[in-house]
């Protein structure tokens, strides 16, 4: 089940999928910037062409009046320019649609962040909500979630996680990855969990179970993973490194479809 600890193979697959999605998003962003540059250049050419068409039409009118034999040739030239202009307008429409799709995705993510901050409390120092490269990161300090060395979620944290689940549930097509992170301090010998790998995984799965138990989230869109001590946010601050991160990835199918159709 996706709500339990994933195997190393499954986690590698999930991480590869996440990297692939990030790479696709980066590609889309680069392509959008290129398209916007093309749009600006195309718009300048369109204005020049429109002015040229106007001149040609005036010239055409004069030539037709003075020489009927040139009518067909001049009309054909104007027609070709109009066809070129129409093709440029179609490309401009594709660029506009891609731009709108990116804006829509960004607007949805910003609205999600606003909702999350409103629900969990924007001034809570133990909770951070940010958007990085089109992905929402919710970082919750371990002191809010667990007692030292434990993976049992505290009552206060259950309330917070229920609020997070409520907001995430409102975006049923989004993917949520819950990651457990520890510091570098080893656990006591003979304890359970026996090391930071186990602790990070058990903490992540505990959070997932609480979120699912307190909402109607689709478990198929939620996964848990342990990162142990190997992804610190601040090597000199162990307290900041002990955390749970909930990573929310948007549905990019519409954006990728536009890119594929353009190719």
Secondary structure in CASP SS format (residue, H / E / C, confidence):
PFRMAT SS
TARGET T0000
AUTHOR 0000-0000-0000
METHOD secondary structure of the structure
MODEL  1
X C 1.00
X C 1.00
X C 1.00
X C 1.00
X E 1.00
X C 1.00
X C 1.00
X H 1.00
X H 1.00
X H 1.00
X H 1.00
X H 1.00
X H 1.00
X H 1.00
X H 1.00
X H 1.00
X H 1.00
X H 1.00
X H 1.00
X H 1.00
X H 1.00
X H 1.00
X H 1.00
X H 1.00
X H 1.00
X H 1.00
X H 1.00
X H 1.00
X H 1.00
X H 1.00
X H 1.00
X H 1.00
X H 1.00
X H 1.00
X H 1.00
X H 1.00
X H 1.00
X H 1.00
X H 1.00
X H 1.00
X H 1.00
X H 1.00
X H 1.00
X H 1.00
X H 1.00
X H 1.00
X H 1.00
X H 1.00
X H 1.00
X H 1.00
X H 1.00
X H 1.00
X H 1.00
X H 1.00
X H 1.00
X H 1.00
X H 1.00
X H 1.00
X H 1.00
X H 1.00
X H 1.00
X H 1.00
X H 1.00
X H 1.00
X H 1.00
X H 1.00
X C 1.00
X H 1.00
X H 1.00
X H 1.00
X H 1.00
X H 1.00
X H 1.00
X H 1.00
X H 1.00
X H 1.00
X H 1.00
X H 1.00
X H 1.00
X H 1.00
X H 1.00
X H 1.00
X H 1.00
X H 1.00
X H 1.00
X H 1.00
X H 1.00
X H 1.00
X H 1.00
X H 1.00
X H 1.00
X H 1.00
X H 1.00
X H 1.00
X H 1.00
X H 1.00
X H 1.00
X H 1.00
X H 1.00
X H 1.00
X H 1.00
X H 1.00
X H 1.00
X H 1.00
X H 1.00
X H 1.00
X H 1.00
X H 1.00
X H 1.00
X H 1.00
X H 1.00
X H 1.00
X H 1.00
X H 1.00
X H 1.00
X H 1.00
X H 1.00
X H 1.00
X H 1.00
X H 1.00
X C 1.00
X C 1.00
X C 1.00
X C 1.00
X C 1.00
X C 1.00
X E 1.00
X E 1.00
X E 1.00
X E 1.00
X E 1.00
X E 1.00
X C 1.00
X C 1.00
X E 1.00
X E 1.00
X E 1.00
X E 1.00
X E 1.00
X E 1.00
X E 1.00
X H 1.00
X H 1.00
X H 1.00
X H 1.00
X C 1.00
X C 1.00
X C 1.00
X C 1.00
X C 1.00
X C 1.00
X C 1.00
X C 1.00
X C 1.00
X H 1.00
X H 1.00
X H 1.00
X H 1.00
X H 1.00
X H 1.00
X H 1.00
X H 1.00
X H 1.00
X H 1.00
X H 1.00
X H 1.00
X H 1.00
X H 1.00
X H 1.00
X C 1.00
X C 1.00
X C 1.00
X C 1.00
X C 1.00
X E 1.00
X E 1.00
X E 1.00
X E 1.00
X E 1.00
X E 1.00
X E 1.00
X C 1.00
X C 1.00
X C 1.00
X C 1.00
X C 1.00
X C 1.00
X C 1.00
X C 1.00
X C 1.00
X C 1.00
X C 1.00
X C 1.00
X C 1.00
X C 1.00
X H 1.00
X H 1.00
X H 1.00
X H 1.00
X H 1.00
X H 1.00
X H 1.00
X H 1.00
X H 1.00
X H 1.00
X H 1.00
X H 1.00
X H 1.00
X H 1.00
X H 1.00
X H 1.00
X H 1.00
X H 1.00
X C 1.00
X C 1.00
X C 1.00
X C 1.00
X C 1.00
X H 1.00
X H 1.00
X H 1.00
X E 1.00
X E 1.00
X E 1.00
X E 1.00
X E 1.00
X C 1.00
X C 1.00
X C 1.00
X C 1.00
X C 1.00
X C 1.00
X C 1.00
X C 1.00
X C 1.00
X C 1.00
X C 1.00
X H 1.00
X H 1.00
X H 1.00
X H 1.00
X C 1.00
X E 1.00
X E 1.00
X E 1.00
X E 1.00
X E 1.00
X E 1.00
X E 1.00
X C 1.00
X C 1.00
X C 1.00
X H 1.00
X H 1.00
X H 1.00
X H 1.00
X H 1.00
X H 1.00
X H 1.00
X H 1.00
X H 1.00
X H 1.00
X C 1.00
END
